[in-house]
Every structure is written in structure tokens, then in C-alpha cells.
């Protein structure tokens, strides 16, 4: 397993993934309102970026030694 990136970098990556998630949700809403089925692709992208956000948040906590979850 590769070493974890520094906490500052994981926070930045989590923020970028969150921004992509919010933009993808907005694009999906606009797409569905316009009657296009292309919104399905935006929903899938939002799900992927949401998972990436949680992953980087969790990695940042683990790197900083703040992970208090039972399963982590």
C-alpha cells in the first residue's frame, strides 16, 4: 500500500472532490429539468466524487492520528 499523503494535501483533495460533487449534482438537476437523460452520467459522477471526498477525509484523519472510528 502506498504511503498516505500529508494531511494538508488530503484536505485539499477532499475539498476539490467536494466541489466536483456539488457541481455534478447541479449539472444533473439542470440536465433533468431540461428533459435530458444525460443527467444519469452526472449522478454517477456525483456518487464517485462523493466517495472520493469521504476517502480523502478519512485518509487525512488517519494521517493526522485523529481517526476515532471503530472499524478504521
Sine and cosine of phi, psi and omega as CSV:
sin_phi,cos_phi,sin_psi,cos_psi,sin_omega,cos_omega
0.00,0.00,0.74,-0.67,-0.03,-1.00
-0.93,0.36,0.44,-0.90,0.02,-1.00
-0.90,0.44,0.49,-0.87,-0.01,-1.00
-0.97,0.26,0.61,-0.79,0.06,-1.00
-0.94,0.35,0.28,-0.96,0.00,-1.00
-0.88,0.48,0.42,-0.91,-0.05,-1.00
-0.84,0.54,-0.61,0.79,-0.01,-1.00
-0.90,0.44,-0.63,0.78,0.00,-1.00
-0.94,0.34,-0.62,0.79,0.01,-1.00
-0.93,0.36,-0.58,0.81,0.07,-1.00
-0.90,0.44,-0.66,0.75,0.00,-1.00
-0.92,0.40,-0.68,0.73,0.03,-1.00
-0.91,0.42,-0.61,0.79,0.05,-1.00
-0.90,0.43,-0.63,0.77,0.03,-1.00
-0.91,0.41,-0.68,0.73,0.04,-1.00
-0.88,0.47,-0.68,0.73,0.01,-1.00
-0.91,0.41,-0.59,0.81,0.05,-1.00
-0.91,0.41,-0.65,0.76,0.04,-1.00
-0.89,0.45,-0.69,0.72,0.04,-1.00
-0.88,0.47,-0.63,0.77,0.01,-1.00
-0.89,0.46,-0.73,0.68,-0.01,-1.00
-0.90,0.44,-0.68,0.74,0.02,-1.00
-0.91,0.41,-0.60,0.80,0.02,-1.00
-0.92,0.39,-0.61,0.79,0.05,-1.00
-0.91,0.42,-0.68,0.73,0.03,-1.00
-0.89,0.46,-0.66,0.75,0.03,-1.00
-0.91,0.41,-0.59,0.81,0.03,-1.00
-0.91,0.41,-0.67,0.74,0.02,-1.00
-0.89,0.46,-0.74,0.67,0.01,-1.00
-0.88,0.48,-0.67,0.74,-0.02,-1.00
-0.90,0.45,-0.70,0.72,0.01,-1.00
-0.93,0.36,-0.59,0.81,0.03,-1.00
-0.90,0.44,-0.58,0.81,0.02,-1.00
-0.98,0.20,-0.08,1.00,0.05,-1.00
1.00,0.05,0.26,0.97,-0.01,-1.00
-1.00,-0.10,0.67,-0.75,0.04,-1.00
-0.99,0.13,-0.01,1.00,0.05,-1.00
-0.90,0.43,-0.27,0.96,0.02,-1.00
-0.87,0.49,-0.40,0.92,0.03,-1.00
-0.88,0.48,-0.63,0.78,0.03,-1.00
-0.90,0.44,-0.64,0.76,0.02,-1.00
-0.92,0.40,-0.60,0.80,0.04,-1.00
-0.90,0.44,-0.67,0.74,0.03,-1.00
-0.90,0.43,-0.65,0.76,0.04,-1.00
-0.91,0.42,-0.61,0.79,0.04,-1.00
-0.90,0.44,-0.66,0.75,0.04,-1.00
-0.90,0.44,-0.67,0.74,0.02,-1.00
-0.90,0.43,-0.73,0.69,-0.03,-1.00
-0.94,0.35,-0.49,0.87,0.09,-1.00
-0.90,0.44,-0.70,0.72,0.04,-1.00
-0.90,0.44,-0.61,0.79,0.04,-1.00
-0.91,0.42,-0.62,0.79,0.02,-1.00
-0.87,0.49,-0.76,0.65,0.00,-1.00
-0.89,0.45,-0.61,0.79,0.01,-1.00
-0.88,0.47,-0.74,0.67,-0.03,-1.00
-0.94,0.34,-0.53,0.85,0.09,-1.00
-0.90,0.44,-0.70,0.71,-0.01,-1.00
-0.91,0.41,-0.64,0.77,0.05,-1.00
-0.90,0.44,-0.64,0.77,0.02,-1.00
-0.90,0.44,-0.65,0.76,0.04,-1.00
-0.92,0.39,-0.66,0.75,-0.02,-1.00
-0.91,0.42,-0.65,0.76,0.01,-1.00
-0.91,0.42,-0.63,0.77,-0.02,-1.00
-0.98,0.17,-0.12,0.99,0.00,-1.00
0.98,0.20,0.40,0.92,-0.04,-1.00
-0.95,-0.31,0.14,0.99,-0.03,-1.00
-0.96,0.29,0.92,-0.40,-0.05,-1.00
-0.94,-0.35,0.17,0.99,-0.03,-1.00
-0.96,0.27,0.44,-0.90,-0.02,-1.00
-0.96,0.28,-0.61,0.79,-0.08,-1.00
-1.00,0.05,-0.25,0.97,-0.08,-1.00
-0.98,0.19,0.00,0.00,0.00,0.00
